[in-house]
């Protein structure tokens, strides 16, 4: 009888524990009882991961990559905590210690739904897998970037160039029934807290979020959040999204659409 090879499976338990345990990410962000706050149970998340998404993630992992389950609080809308609330939840002294650009801190649109990147209107939590590829998503034979930063794609290109490449990748993912998008600000910050709790370095600077295409003006700094690693803390700077600006890279997530409870 031939040897039956065991197929790899997606193990979300360690990431879920990191998010929800008493000394984990969400309690550190001001949600001491994640279950009572409406955070989906692990079983709900697992049930929401389609075979197509699981295969997509496992295929990526074969090319190198350490993906992470991230459960982020909603930022925009009446149910959201807003940009300022998000920043304070991750670093209560960020503004007073000059780790926040003043225009971002004073952003009057800090609760705009655009910050959630098309999250369903009634959702309070956004569950997704932050991709940790180590190869170029459009060419697995190449490294993802020149400084060995997993998950940071399309580095040092203009924002329009990054948006075009991202659209290609999103289109490929859509073809296999995967909802891929540029990482919303809530996921970027929640992951930063996870890195800190997991005793890992903060990740290198992230995209100026290409999904803000319809709300920005060309040519300069705008009140939309960019996030850069600053030693052991995150720096919340302004976004320079004009057509000629080069940006450090793009992070992407695969969204897990957990059904809302009635």
DRENLUMFI-912571 format. One line per 10 residues: number of its first residue (from 1); their letters; for each residue x, z, y of C-alpha. Coordinates in pm, 1 decimal, decimal comma, padded with zeros to 6 digits. Layout:
BEGIN
NUM) a) X Z Y  ...
This chain:
BEGIN
1) xxxxxxxxxx) 00000,0 00000,0 00000,0  00133,5 -00088,8 00342,1  00203,2 00165,7 00611,7  -00091,0 00213,2 00849,8  00038,8 00240,4 01203,7  -00135,5 00495,9 01420,5  -00256,6 00348,8 01748,0  -00146,7 00533,4 02064,1  -00416,6 00720,2 02251,9  -00459,0 00840,3 02606,9
11) xxxxxxxxxx) -00401,2 01215,2 02637,3  -00549,5 01347,9 02960,9  -00546,3 01716,1 02867,4  -00213,3 01810,0 03032,9  -00306,2 01639,7 03360,9  -00655,0 01790,0 03358,2  -00508,0 02135,6 03300,4  -00266,3 02084,6 03590,6  -00559,6 01993,5 03814,5  -00794,7 02277,7 03716,0
21) xxxxxxxxxx) -00607,4 02580,8 03579,8  -00601,7 02901,3 03784,9  -00257,2 02824,5 03927,9  -00322,2 02450,5 03938,5  -00376,9 02184,7 04200,3  -00742,1 02224,1 04296,1  -00732,0 02605,6 04327,3  -00423,1 02561,9 04546,4  -00625,2 02324,1 04764,7  -00903,6 02576,3 04821,7
31) xxxxxxxxxx) -01125,4 02520,0 04517,5  -01071,1 02837,5 04311,9  -01348,2 02751,1 04066,8  -01332,7 02374,0 04006,1  -01625,6 02380,6 03764,0  -01852,0 02552,4 04016,2  -01735,0 02303,5 04280,2  -01864,9 02017,6 04067,9  -01537,0 01887,1 03929,3  -01620,1 01677,6 03622,1
41) xxxxxxxxxx) -01533,7 01825,5 03283,9  -01259,3 01668,2 03078,2  -01518,3 01550,6 02825,2  -01707,3 01367,0 03101,7  -01390,4 01193,8 03216,8  -01290,9 01094,0 02866,4  -01638,4 00952,1 02803,2  -01614,0 00749,9 03125,9  -01287,8 00581,2 03025,8  -01381,8 00248,0 02874,9
51) xxxxxxxxxx) -01182,7 00091,6 02589,2  -01070,2 -00173,4 02838,6  -00929,9 00086,3 03079,3  -00759,2 00279,4 02799,4  -00596,0 -00039,3 02669,5  -00492,9 -00133,4 03023,5  -00319,3 00200,9 03075,2  -00155,1 00204,9 02733,2  -00024,9 -00148,3 02783,5  00124,5 -00046,1 03116,6
61) xxxxxxxxxx) 00285,6 00257,0 02956,1  00466,1 00033,0 02707,9  00645,1 -00129,7 03001,9  00744,1 00211,4 03130,1  00532,4 00440,4 03337,9  00400,2 00791,7 03358,6  00041,1 00766,2 03479,5  -00135,4 01074,4 03613,8  -00499,4 01177,0 03615,2  -00588,1 01277,3 03970,8
71) xxxxxxxxxx) -00916,1 01442,9 04068,5  -00936,7 01428,1 04446,8  -01190,3 01582,1 04683,9  -01397,1 01338,2 04885,7  -01257,0 01284,9 05235,1  -01516,2 01071,7 05415,9  -01885,3 01118,1 05484,5  -02095,5 01430,0 05530,0  -01988,4 01561,0 05188,4  -01621,9 01500,8 05258,8
81) xxxxxxxxxx) -01366,0 01748,8 05383,7  -01226,4 01510,2 05645,7  -00866,0 01415,4 05714,3  -00784,9 01742,8 05885,4  -00941,7 01941,4 05602,7  -00746,7 01739,1 05347,9  -00419,0 01798,9 05528,2  -00485,6 02173,1 05562,4  -00584,6 02197,3 05196,5  -00243,9 02066,9 05096,1
91) xxxxxxxxxx) -00029,1 02237,9 05360,1  -00191,6 02497,5 05585,2  00095,8 02491,0 05836,4  00155,0 02115,1 05837,1  00037,4 02059,3 06193,5  00196,0 02362,7 06353,2  00524,7 02276,2 06184,3  00511,7 01917,7 06318,6  00441,8 01749,9 05985,7  00136,5 01568,4 06127,5
101) xxxxxxxxxx) 00125,4 01298,8 06393,3  -00100,5 01426,8 06672,8  -00316,4 01113,6 06681,0  -00393,0 01152,8 06310,9  -00475,0 01521,5 06356,6  -00715,6 01439,8 06639,6  -00872,5 01140,4 06463,5  -01242,1 01132,8 06552,7  -01310,7 00913,1 06247,9  -01156,2 01157,2 06004,8
111) xxxxxxxxxx) -01472,2 01171,6 05795,3  -01530,0 00795,2 05783,0  -01625,8 00661,1 05440,9  -01342,8 00407,8 05466,5  -01097,8 00683,8 05368,9  -01255,2 00696,5 05021,9  -01210,4 00325,6 04943,2  -01568,0 00242,9 04836,6  -01643,8 00566,8 04654,9  -02015,0 00591,0 04562,4
121) xxxxxxxxxx) -02210,9 00752,1 04845,8  -02322,3 01066,8 04662,2  -01993,6 01140,2 04486,3  -01812,1 01460,0 04586,8  -01503,6 01402,3 04368,9  -01299,8 01090,4 04305,9  -01144,6 01065,9 03961,3  -00873,6 00810,0 03900,2  -00548,9 00739,9 03718,2  -00252,7 00708,6 03953,6
131) xxxxxxxxxx) -00035,4 00433,0 03811,2  00327,3 00514,3 03740,6  00462,2 00172,5 03645,7  00836,9 00123,5 03631,3  00810,8 -00256,5 03611,5  00664,4 -00504,1 03858,2  00290,6 -00528,1 03775,8  00298,1 -00905,7 03827,2  00628,2 -00958,2 03643,5  00704,1 -00692,3 03375,9
141) xxxxxxxxxx) 01055,0 -00835,4 03329,7  01154,3 -00696,8 03671,1  01194,6 -00344,3 03801,0  00911,0 -00227,5 04024,8  01149,7 -00166,0 04315,1  01515,2 -00123,4 04402,6  01526,1 00256,7 04415,6  01366,2 00353,5 04085,4  01048,1 00501,6 04226,3  00777,8 00478,6 03957,2
151) xxxxxxxxxx) 00443,4 00347,6 04074,0  00554,2 00221,6 04416,8  00484,7 -00152,3 04415,5  00544,7 -00439,3 04660,4  00810,9 -00252,5 04853,6  00942,8 -00351,3 05195,7  00697,7 -00630,3 05260,7  00460,1 -00680,6 05549,0  00114,2 -00533,3 05512,6  -00048,5 -00878,5 05477,2
161) xxxxxxxxxx) 00202,4 -00966,0 05204,0  00129,2 -00639,9 05025,5  -00244,6 -00699,4 05057,3  -00209,7 -01047,4 04906,5  -00008,1 -00919,8 04610,3  -00246,5 -00630,7 04561,3  -00540,2 -00871,2 04556,1  -00369,9 -01068,1 04277,5  -00321,5 -00751,0 04075,0  -00677,8 -00635,5 04143,3
171) xxxxxxxxxx) -00806,7 -00973,2 04030,2  -00612,1 -00954,3 03705,8  -00744,8 -00602,6 03642,1  -01100,9 -00708,5 03719,0  -01061,6 -00977,6 03453,5  -01018,6 -00703,5 03192,2  -01295,0 -00484,6 03342,9  -01066,4 -00238,4 03522,1  -01142,0 -00111,6 03874,8  -00800,3 -00116,6 04042,4
181) xxxxxxxxxx) -00749,3 -00030,7 04409,5  -00493,4 00090,6 04658,3  -00465,9 00467,5 04634,0  -00705,4 00646,1 04871,5  -00558,4 00914,9 05093,4  -00724,8 01192,7 04892,3  -00542,6 01088,5 04575,2  -00210,0 01056,0 04751,9  -00233,3 01407,8 04893,6  -00371,8 01564,6 04574,7
191) xxxxxxxxxx) -00087,3 01406,9 04379,9  00156,2 01550,3 04633,2  00023,8 01899,6 04561,0  00053,4 01826,6 04187,1  00416,7 01724,5 04232,6  00489,3 02049,4 04415,5  00318,7 02268,3 04153,8  00489,3 02074,9 03874,1  00826,9 02143,3 04042,0  00883,1 01772,1 04103,7
201) xxxxxxxxxx) 01012,6 01599,8 04415,9  00755,4 01455,1 04651,3  00712,3 01082,8 04595,9  00873,3 00831,4 04826,1  00669,7 00698,2 05118,6  00341,4 00534,7 05033,6  00148,0 00236,5 05159,7  -00023,8 00234,2 05491,6  -00327,1 00181,7 05269,9  -00413,9 -00192,1 05271,9
211) xxxxxxxxxx) -00783,4 -00119,4 05218,8  -00805,4 -00031,7 05589,1  -00795,4 -00404,5 05667,4  -01131,8 -00415,5 05842,7  -01084,7 -00119,6 06073,5  -00735,5 -00162,8 06217,3  -00597,7 -00359,4 06509,1  -00283,7 -00566,9 06494,2  00042,7 -00478,2 06654,1  00098,5 -00106,3 06655,0
221) xxxxxxxxxx) 00031,8 00247,9 06550,2  -00324,1 00343,0 06477,4  -00497,2 00665,4 06384,0  -00497,6 00599,8 06011,2  -00292,5 00815,9 05780,3  00034,0 00717,6 05628,3  00209,7 00972,6 05411,0  00583,6 01006,3 05363,1  00789,2 01245,5 05157,5  00963,0 01500,8 05375,7
231) xxxxxxxxxx) 01191,5 01713,3 05160,0  00945,1 01938,0 04972,1  00654,0 01859,0 05205,0  00448,5 01557,4 05302,3  00461,5 01413,6 05652,8  00135,0 01263,6 05780,0  00229,9 00987,9 06019,6  00043,3 00708,9 06192,4  -00006,7 00372,0 06028,4  00170,4 00068,6 06161,4
241) xxxxxxxxxx) -00042,1 -00209,1 06019,4  00015,0 -00505,3 06249,9  00088,6 -00839,2 06083,1  00465,8 -00820,0 06132,1  00521,4 -00460,0 06025,7  00708,0 -00394,8 05703,7  00590,5 -00108,1 05488,3  00766,3 00085,5 05217,9  00526,5 00014,7 04934,3  00182,0 00039,1 04778,1
251) xxxxxxxxxx) 00047,1 00290,5 04528,0  -00249,5 00198,2 04313,9  -00506,7 00382,4 04108,6  -00745,3 00281,1 03833,2  -01074,5 00447,7 03918,8  -01265,9 00636,3 03650,0  -01636,5 00608,5 03731,3  -01776,3 00939,3 03606,5  -02159,3 00920,1 03617,6  -02315,7 01150,2 03875,9
261) xx) -02537,8 01423,1 03736,5  -02903,4 01396,4 03834,1
